[in-house]
């Protein structure tokens, strides 16, 4: 497998992994929880998702042929108001991810060397994808942290729970150490 195929396979895996962590967070919270803010100046999960979806639709619609910052995007409005319900939020979330995955599926050997623009700045495909992967990872980390704050002791860890590393390693490797 060449660099291009390996890279695309790797980023597809990472995007799917981060989406899954968001999905698993949403499964643990209620409709009311999506609007919870630690402080008045903070963003709720619903607002973060609204921003992510706006970004995804802008960046990944016609990814190979148009600037990633679309003229129709109203970025500032992404931080005002939010979704009414968790169902509405997750429907938008799925739409954003579908746009991303559809765009990634269009990248192949014939266009991998193309240049992509975001806000008029030229990027290689690798740079453009890495930029978005880092952006979404940071916001999904925020979503997870907020979900964990909301749920407290009722939170189900999305990774190895605190204090469970030895048991995990024993299960994975047959011993307490790797």
N, C-alpha and C positions, 0 to 999 in steps of 0.2 A: 504494500500500500504506500503510495507516494505522499508527500507532504500535504498536498491539497486535500486528498481524501481523508487522511488521518486528522488534519486540522478540523475539517467540517464535521467529521464523526465526533471528535472531542467536544467541540462547541455545542453541537446538538445535544450531546449527553449532559453537558453542564447546564444549558438552558432548561432542559427537561427536569434536571435535578432541582434547580432553583424554583421552577414552577411548582413542582411537587411539594416543596417545603411551604410555599404559600398556600397550596391546596390543603395541606395537613394542618396549617394554622387556622384556615377558615373553617375547617371541620370541627375545631374545638371552641369556636366562639359563636355568640348569638347575634341576632339582628341588631340589638342595642349595642353590643360590644364593638361593632364596626365604627361607631361614632365616638367611642371613648377617647379622651385626650388627657394626658397627664397634667397639662397646664393649658390655659387658654391660647397660648401662642404656638402650641404644638399641632402637628397633623395627626388626624385619626387614621386608622387603617383604611377607611373608605376614601379619604382624601389622597393618601399615598397611592392606592390602587387607581384612582381617577387620573392622577398624574402619570403613572406608569402606562396606563392604557393610551392616554393622549400621546405620550412619547412613542409608544410602540406603533400606533397607527401612523404617526408622522414619519418615523424613521424607516419603517419597513414597507409601507405602501410604495410601490414602484421603486424599490430599493436600488435597483441597478440603473435606473434611468432618470430619476428626479432627486433634487436636493432633499435631504432627510428632514429639513425643517420646512414643512409645508405652509403655504400662505393661509390655509384654512385653519391651522392650529391656533387655538387661543390658550397658550400655556398658563397665563396668569389666572384664567378662569378654572383651571384644573385644581387650584387651591382654595376655591370658593364653593361652598355647598358640597354636596356629595350624593352618593346613592341613597335611596330611601330604605332599601332592604339589602340583606346579604345576597339574596337571589339576584337582584338587579346588579349588584356589584360583581358577582361571580360570572354573570352572563357577559358583562363588559370585559372582565379579566380574560375569559375564554376567547373573546373576539380579538383582543390584543395579541394573545399568544398565537392564535391561528394565523394572524397576519405575519408574525415573526417566522413561524415554522414554514408557512407557504413561501416566504421570501428566501429562506435558507435553502429550500428544496430546488430553487431555480438557479442556484450557483453550481457551475460545473467547469470543466476544463476550458470551455470556450469563452468564459467571462471572468474567470478567477483573477485575472490580471487587471480587470477594469478598475478605474478609479471611481470612488464614491464621494459625493459632496455632502457635507453636513454644515449648514449655516454658511455656505459658500467656501468652506475649507475642504481641500482635497484630502482624501484618505484612501489607502489601499483597502481592499475588502477585509483583510485581516485586522487592520487598525479600526475600521468602522465596526466590525463585529465585536472586537475586544472592548471598545468604548462602551457599547451597549451591554455587554455581559457584565462589566464592572458596575455600570450604573444600576442595572436591575438587581445585581447581587446586594448592593448597598441598601436598596429600598426593601428588598425581601428580608434582609437582616433587621431592618426597622420594624417591619410587619411582625416578624417572629418575636422580637423583643417586646413589642406592645402586647401581642397575644399572651406572652408569658407573664407580663405584668398584670394583665386583666385576670388571668386564670389562677395565678399564685400557685398554691400547693396542688391544685387540680390540673395543672399543665402536664401534658404528656410530652416528654422530650422528643425532639425530632432527630436527635443524634444519641451518642452514648451518654446516658444520664450521669450527673455528678456522682462520683464515688463508685461508678460501675466499670471503670476501665479494666481492672484486673479480671473481672468476670467476663467481659467482652473478649479480651485477649485470650483467655483460656478457651472460650468457645470457638474463637476463630483459629487459634494456633495450637491448641492443646496444652498450653502452659500459661502461666501468669505473665510471662514476658515474651516479647516478640523476638 
